[in-house]
Structure formats: structure tokens, C-alpha cells
Amino acid sequence: MDTQKSKVMVMATTLGTDRKFRRMLPPLDERQYNSLKADIERHGVIDPLVVWEEKGVVLDGHNRYKIARELGIKVPVLKIGFDDEFEASRWVLARQFDRRQMNAFQRIEAVLKLYGDEYARRAQRRRVEGGRKGGKTSRAKEARKGRQGSDKACEPFHFNAEVAALARTNTDYVSKVKGLLQKEEKYGRYIDQLRRGEQSINSIRFKVDAGERQARRQRFLAEKVVFENTSAVENQILCCDAMEGLRQIPDESVSLVFTSIPYNVRSKYGNNSQGKPIDDDRPWAQYLAWLKTIFLEWKRILRKGGRAVINCDSIRTRDSDDRGRYFKRPIVKDIDILMDEVGLLYFDDIAWVKKNVRNNKCQWGTHRSPQQPILRREAEYLLVFCKDQWELPCITGQESDMTSEEFATLTSNVWHVPAETRPYCPHPCAFSEPLAYGVIKLFSWPGRHAADGDWVVDCFSGTGTTCAMAARLGRKFTGIDASPNFCRAARERVGKELKTRKAEGQSVTAA
Ligand SMILES: C[S@@+](CC[C@H](N)C(=O)[O-])C[C@H]1O[C@@H](n2cnc3c(N)ncnc32)[C@H](O)[C@@H]1O
């Protein structure tokens, strides 16, 4: 920008204007305009109009200019030089923000209206010129390709930050305003309220989000898919091999798979319905290949956004070397690799800290010695994966059944939940009810009627903890286990839950 040149008196009619600068700021209302006009009639134009020297157009003082033209009088003019329109615009905005009492919404709107396009062009130019979008990876990529952008080109261009700096607000505010302005037709009423400063941006965003959630729910309800042939396996405990049971579940019908996989540690699960021992001691490679076939079936049955939650200990699985010696092995990493291969996305993980396992003190190994201490396993993992996207759309038309307290507790990635505490449990490694209860509430939607919620599947259901909690929470469920004994216990347990619901007056479908 040049330093200011000279102040001269000229006839207003000899000056030009540019629509872009004229429309840049909200116009004066009628009362303000008339009052300004009366003042100019009495005293003339006192403050000089600012004119862009190279272009000869008015940058500042459009109302005074208009009134002076109407009155046919001379106006004082100050000429200032600018390199380009972008620089001239920045100057005008900064000056207007100093003078006028504009709220943050109005300031952002003015900045976006004026050079939103110009900013987008500059950002694009920096990328094309060999710059990076930001982040080390892009810079490394550029280096590998042997491209060296100019210093300027390599600076990341933060659109919202630039707008925020000029509008004298923060980037969060800018992104919220941008979102609203993109849907101006729909949210015109809210935008007017913000312009008038009658509402805060956060209260408007809250209303918009609530409305959009409601609309999404209505849309999903209208498109609700009716799955065929589901009744045979819905709300059932299937006594068969996991693969055989999973194959009976239709594609993309399930919202949540929650299970504790067999760890391949030679657990004694007893016999299957053909009288053969349930295998929990496969060679390591075979075990992983088998797990992969199970995960592939999960991917098939999960709907878009559906979650697969695996409960497992980190180092319980053992591998053997060529001399048959067993080693501990962290199964967590294998599961993650398998999920990657299968195409389910990592969502998050939770540490399940068991409150009540400290009594097992004999597992300390060498006492007070670093020779070979043994760590007490007081925590396990819940590994959460999802299909295709993070969001699980609601297809049941029902609000979440989580209380605020539950939501606050369940969204921590450390859950303090006791291990199984029932006085008699026929299973060697059942997980506890509060654990399944929390997973189902956090990761699936309830139904409009009892037992009409999202479909929850546990393909190693043991004594049916997942299914019993799904029944308690009004979700549909399917449990699969190879052991007839565990299945019997599970059916009994689920039956009790359903009976309780019935006694409480909630409709249920029979197990
Ligand atoms: C870790 S336990 C699950 C316990 C269950 N979460 C509970 O709370 O009772 C694993 C279960 O998988 C079952 N299982 C093992 N291999 C199986 C297979 N190939 N098909 C079906 N179930 C199997 C076992 O019978 C066992 O009950």
C-alpha cells in the first residue's frame, strides 16, 4: 500500500464506484441514512472519501458519496494507492470494523463475501506451486519427488485462520458461520437472527444439529429396510460352530458384534453337539487364518457404520516354536493386522480394568525380586472396529437410552468394571454383565418397542452374557456357541430376562 497522497476537493459526480466495494458492508438503515443526509445538508461532507488512486473508485464513504451526488456538492477526497484489489479490500474491511459496531457474525460474513473466493484461489495456487497442504507427510512426499516448493509455497494456507484474523474472531466461530452460510436457503431465519445479534452462534448450531439429527432419523425411518428370513436366527441362541451360525445371518443387518474370542490357550470348553472337544489349541498360523474367516463374516453381516467389539487380554495367546515351546504373544497386534486385511476400520480401544481381581496374589512370580516377576492381569482390552464409517445411523427411530451419567462414564477409555461376580457361573471365562451392558448402550441404538432395537450378535456367546444384556436393553440378539451346555445356560438366562421384561409390561419376541 502506498502512503496517502493528497486531500483534494472534487465534485462527487466525477468519481466512480465499484459494485464490489459498494456491497461489501451492510447498508445503513433508512433512519441512519436520513440522519446522515440531514447532517451533510447542514455542514457539507466533513470526513474525506477515500479513493483508490490507481482505479479512481471510492473505497470508503459510499453513503456520503451517494448523498453528495444527490445534493450536487463537492466532497473532500483522499487518494491512496494499493497493489491490487485484494489489498484494497483488506484495508476497507479493517477500517470499517474499526468504525462500525458489527458483531462477529457480520464481520465474518463481510470477509467471506469480499474475498472468500480470492482466499480459495490463493490456497489452491500455493498447492499447485509445489506447496503442501500441511503436515510432515506431504513435505516428505514432495521431497521424494524431488520437488522443492518456494518458501512461500511451502507454508500451509489456513483459510479459516486468515478469515478469523481479519474478522477479529476465532477459527471455530468462522467454521460454524461458514457451515451455516453454505445452507443459507435452509437456515435463512437463523442467519438473520445472528446478523441482528439476537442469538449466539452456539445456540443456533445446537438447534441446527438437533434439526439435522431429527431429519436424518426421519429419512432412515422412511427408507427402513425389512430384512428377509431373519426370524429364524433373531433372538435365538444357536448351538453350532461360529461360522455355521454366522452364515445364517443376512448381509448388512447387524449393528453390533460383541464377543470374547477363544484365545487359543487350550481352554476346556467341553464337547460340541457331535461329542467332539471344542478346539482351542490350533497351530498359530491356522488360528489366525480361522479368525480371519470369522472377521470376514462379521464384515458381511455388519451394516454401514456397524461396530465389532472384541474383548481380549493382551498377552493371553501362546505361540510355539519349532521345538514345541510355548511363548506368550500379544494377540492385540494380530487382531489389528487381520482387521486391516479384512477391511474393518479401527475405531477405538477401551481398557477394562477389573475391580475385583487383586485377591489372586500368588501370581507375583519371584517374590520382591526382579528375577522373574509375573504381572497380575488386572485389565483387558475392548478393541472397537467399524464398517466403512464412524457414524452408526439410527434405523430404529428411537432416541439413545444413555443417561448423561452413563454417557460420561462410558466415553472414558478406561472402564472400571468388576469381573464376573455371579455366585455360580458354569463358564471358565465369562465376561461380566455391566461390561456387555455398557458396550451395547454405547455402540447400538434402542428400539421403539422392547426387543425392536439394533441387532446385536455374539458368535462365541458362552453362557449368553451379551444376549441377556441385549434382551434387557430391548435390542435384538443372536448368540452362537458350539457347546450345548453353555447354550442351555444361555437360553435359560435370556429367557429370564425376557420374562422380566414381560412382567414389567414391555412387549417381547420369544427366544
Ligand atoms: C471366551 S468364551 C466366551 C464367554 C462368553 N463371553 C460369556 O460371557 O459366557 C469363548 C466361547 O467360544 C466358544 N467357542 C469356541 N470355539 C468355538 C467355535 N468354533 N464355534 C462356536 N463357539 C466356539 C466356547 O464354547 C466358549 O464358550
The ligand as an SDF file (V2000), in Angstrom:
LIG
                    3D

 27 29  0  0  0  0  0  0  0  0999 V2000
  -14.1890  -66.6440   25.8430 C   0  0  0  0  0  0  0  0  0  0  0  0
  -15.5640  -67.6470   25.7970 S   0  0  0  0  0  0  0  0  0  0  0  0
  -16.9330  -66.5640   25.7290 C   0  0  0  0  0  0  0  0  0  0  0  0
  -17.6240  -66.3860   27.0230 C   0  0  0  0  0  0  0  0  0  0  0  0
  -18.8430  -65.5150   26.9600 C   0  0  0  0  0  0  0  0  0  0  0  0
  -18.4900  -64.1780   26.5840 N   0  0  0  0  0  0  0  0  0  0  0  0
  -19.6160  -65.4950   28.2840 C   0  0  0  0  0  0  0  0  0  0  0  0
  -19.7370  -64.4060   28.8760 O   0  0  0  0  0  0  0  0  0  0  0  0
  -20.0900  -66.5380   28.7350 O   0  0  0  0  0  0  0  0  0  0  0  0
  -15.4780  -68.3370   24.2070 C   0  0  0  0  0  0  0  0  0  0  0  0
  -16.6100  -69.2440   23.8330 C   0  0  0  0  0  0  0  0  0  0  0  0
  -16.4170  -69.6280   22.4740 O   0  0  0  0  0  0  0  0  0  0  0  0
  -16.9490  -70.9410   22.2980 C   0  0  0  0  0  0  0  0  0  0  0  0
  -16.2930  -71.4870   21.0990 N   0  0  0  0  0  0  0  0  0  0  0  0
  -15.0060  -71.8400   20.9150 C   0  0  0  0  0  0  0  0  0  0  0  0
  -14.8000  -72.2270   19.6490 N   0  0  0  0  0  0  0  0  0  0  0  0
  -15.9870  -72.1140   19.0040 C   0  0  0  0  0  0  0  0  0  0  0  0
  -16.4250  -72.3340   17.6740 C   0  0  0  0  0  0  0  0  0  0  0  0
  -15.6050  -72.7900   16.7410 N   0  0  0  0  0  0  0  0  0  0  0  0
  -17.7050  -72.0760   17.3720 N   0  0  0  0  0  0  0  0  0  0  0  0
  -18.5810  -71.6140   18.3200 C   0  0  0  0  0  0  0  0  0  0  0  0
  -18.2180  -71.3740   19.5810 N   0  0  0  0  0  0  0  0  0  0  0  0
  -16.9360  -71.6410   19.9340 C   0  0  0  0  0  0  0  0  0  0  0  0
  -16.6180  -71.6440   23.5810 C   0  0  0  0  0  0  0  0  0  0  0  0
  -17.5490  -72.7010   23.8460 O   0  0  0  0  0  0  0  0  0  0  0  0
  -16.7220  -70.5300   24.5950 C   0  0  0  0  0  0  0  0  0  0  0  0
  -17.9520  -70.5730   25.2780 O   0  0  0  0  0  0  0  0  0  0  0  0
  1  2  1  0
  2  3  1  0
  2 10  1  0
  3  4  1  0
  4  5  1  0
  5  6  1  0
  5  7  1  0
  7  8  2  0
  7  9  1  0
 10 11  1  0
 11 12  1  0
 11 26  1  0
 12 13  1  0
 13 14  1  0
 13 24  1  0
 14 15  1  0
 14 23  1  0
 15 16  2  0
 16 17  1  0
 17 18  1  0
 17 23  2  0
 18 19  1  0
 18 20  2  0
 20 21  1  0
 21 22  2  0
 22 23  1  0
 24 25  1  0
 24 26  1  0
 26 27  1  0
M  CHG  2   2   1   9  -1
M  END
$$$$
